[in-house]
């Protein structure tokens, strides 16, 4: 049996431990094991975005937004900037920040206008739905009153007493008051009739 010098054993142990430490201390580029594509952490994206913003500002651009995207199968950063009233889209490779393309915008601040339009639509729809919800809640509250079924039947009987045949009846809130909307027929003609709630006063009567 050949004796192995202690210095060789010691060197081998140090090398093994170093390999383990280095293997566990990989930074922001970690091999995924799939097609050898790197996985990037979010904090590295933030650092790259900040670096790109600084570089463009030094070149005289006003940076409006930077977002992460895919370009021809690779991860990139897209920067929206302007200079001398001209708007640009820049595409940079990630994480090395090499410029891949630059595009001038013909429409001034087009991306921002699209965003504002979308925000306005969401605001309008939100307010519209809010008003509709309030209206429905008020309708439900009135229809849950104990007297509502009896008043509804009185409304039907009143329209019949007027010489009409009721084909449909609905209830809504109009101008802060309840209204029965009634569809009726007489002599082969359709009519729309509205009665106030709860007094059953005739608000509207017209041919449909």
C-alpha positions in Angstrom: 0.0 0.0 0.0 1.3 3.4 -1.0 1.2 6.1 1.6 -0.3 9.4 0.5 1.4 12.5 1.9 -0.7 14.6 4.3 -0.2 17.8 2.3 -1.9 16.2 -0.8 -4.9 15.0 1.3 -5.2 18.5 2.9 -5.1 20.2 -0.5 -7.7 17.9 -1.9 -10.1 18.6 1.0 -9.6 22.4 0.6 -10.4 22.1 -3.1 -13.5 20.1 -2.4 -14.8 22.5 0.2 -14.1 25.4 -2.1 -16.0 23.8 -4.9 -19.1 23.3 -2.7 -19.0 26.9 -1.4 -18.6 28.4 -4.9 -21.3 26.1 -6.3 -23.8 27.4 -3.6 -22.8 31.1 -4.0 -23.9 31.6 -7.6 -25.3 35.1 -8.1 -28.0 36.3 -10.4 -27.3 34.1 -13.3 -28.1 30.5 -12.4 -28.2 27.7 -14.9 -31.7 26.3 -15.2 -30.7 22.8 -16.5 -33.0 23.3 -19.5 -31.3 24.3 -22.8 -28.7 26.0 -20.6 -30.9 29.1 -20.4 -30.1 31.4 -17.5 -32.7 32.3 -14.8 -32.6 35.9 -13.7 -33.7 37.2 -10.3 -36.0 40.2 -9.9 -33.4 42.3 -8.0 -31.1 42.0 -11.0 -33.8 43.3 -13.3 -34.2 46.3 -11.0 -30.5 47.0 -11.1 -30.3 46.6 -14.9 -33.3 48.9 -15.3 -31.7 51.6 -13.1 -28.4 51.3 -15.0 -30.2 51.6 -18.3 -32.2 54.6 -17.1 -29.0 56.3 -16.0 -27.2 55.5 -19.3 -30.1 57.0 -21.4 -30.3 60.1 -19.2 -26.6 60.7 -19.7 -27.2 60.5 -23.5 -29.8 63.3 -23.2 -33.0 61.2 -23.1 -35.9 61.6 -20.8 -36.9 58.1 -19.7 -40.7 57.6 -19.2 -40.9 53.9 -18.6 -38.8 50.6 -18.7 -40.4 47.2 -18.8 -39.3 43.6 -19.2 -40.3 41.8 -22.4 -39.3 39.0 -24.8 -37.7 39.7 -28.2 -36.9 37.0 -30.7 -36.8 34.3 -28.0 -34.7 36.2 -25.5 -35.3 38.3 -22.4 -35.0 42.1 -23.0 -35.7 45.4 -21.5 -37.8 47.9 -23.5 -37.3 51.6 -22.7 -39.7 54.3 -23.7 -37.9 57.7 -23.9 -37.9 61.0 -25.6 -35.4 63.6 -26.8 -35.9 66.9 -28.5 -39.7 66.2 -28.6 -39.1 63.0 -30.5 -40.2 59.7 -28.9 -38.3 56.4 -29.1 -38.6 52.8 -28.2 -35.3 51.1 -27.2 -34.8 47.4 -26.9 -31.8 46.2 -24.9 -30.5 42.7 -24.3 -30.7 41.5 -20.7 -28.6 41.5 -18.6 -25.7 42.8 -20.6 -27.7 45.9 -21.8 -26.6 45.8 -25.5 -28.8 47.9 -27.7 -30.7 45.6 -30.1 -33.0 48.1 -31.8 -34.4 51.6 -31.6 -37.7 52.8 -33.1 -38.9 56.4 -33.6 -42.6 57.0 -32.8 -44.6 58.9 -35.3 -47.4 59.7 -32.9 -46.4 61.8 -30.0 -46.4 59.8 -26.7 -48.6 57.2 -28.3 -48.0 54.6 -25.5 -48.9 57.1 -22.9 -52.1 58.1 -24.7 -53.1 54.5 -25.0 -52.5 54.0 -21.2 -54.6 57.1 -20.3 -57.4 56.0 -22.6 -57.5 52.6 -21.0 -57.4 54.2 -17.5 -60.3 56.5 -18.5 -62.4 53.6 -19.8 -61.8 51.7 -16.6 -62.8 54.8 -14.6 -66.0 55.3 -16.6 -67.0 51.7 -16.4 -66.3 51.7 -12.7 -68.6 54.7 -12.1 -71.2 53.3 -14.4 -71.3 50.0 -12.6 -71.3 51.8 -9.3 -74.5 53.8 -10.3 -76.1 50.7 -11.6 -75.3 48.8 -8.4 -76.8 51.6 -6.3 -80.0 51.6 -8.4 -80.4 47.8 -8.1 -79.8 48.0 -4.4 -82.6 50.6 -4.1 -85.0 48.5 -6.2 -84.3 45.5 -4.1 -84.9 47.4 -0.9 -88.3 48.6 -2.1 -89.3 45.2 -3.4 -88.5 43.7 0.0 -91.1 45.9 1.7 -93.9 43.9 3.2 -96.5 45.9 1.3 -94.8 45.5 -2.1 -96.7 42.3 -3.3 -100.1 43.8 -2.4 -99.3 47.1 -4.2 -98.1 45.2 -7.2 -101.4 43.3 -7.4 -103.3 46.6 -7.0 -101.4 48.0 -9.9 -102.4 45.1 -12.1 -106.0 45.4 -11.1 -106.0 49.1 -11.8 -104.7 48.7 -15.3 -107.3 46.0 -16.0 -110.0 48.3 -14.7 -108.8 50.8 -17.2 -109.6 48.3 -20.0 -106.1 46.9 -20.7 -104.8 43.4 -20.5 -101.5 43.2 -18.6 -98.8 41.3 -20.5 -95.8 42.2 -18.4 -94.9 44.2 -15.3 -91.6 45.4 -14.0 -90.3 47.6 -11.2 -87.6 50.3 -11.4 -86.4 53.4 -9.6 -86.7 56.6 -11.6 -85.9 60.1 -10.2 -85.6 58.8 -6.7 -89.1 57.1 -6.7 -90.4 53.6 -7.5 -92.2 53.0 -10.7 -94.2 50.1 -12.1 -93.4 49.7 -15.8 -96.3 47.8 -17.4 -96.8 46.4 -20.9 -100.4 46.0 -21.8 -102.7 45.4 -24.8 -106.1 46.8 -25.8 -107.9 46.4 -29.1 -104.9 44.7 -30.7 -102.6 47.6 -29.8 -99.7 47.5 -27.4 -99.2 50.2 -24.7 -96.7 51.2 -22.2 -98.0 52.3 -18.8 -96.1 53.6 -15.8 -97.6 53.8 -12.3 -96.0 55.5 -9.4 -95.1 53.5 -6.3 -96.9 53.2 -3.9 -99.7 55.6 -4.8 -100.3 54.1 -8.3 -100.7 57.4 -10.0 -100.5 57.2 -13.8 -97.2 58.7 -14.9 -97.2 57.6 -18.6 -99.6 56.0 -21.0 -98.6 55.7 -24.6 -98.8 53.4 -27.6 -95.8 51.1 -28.0 
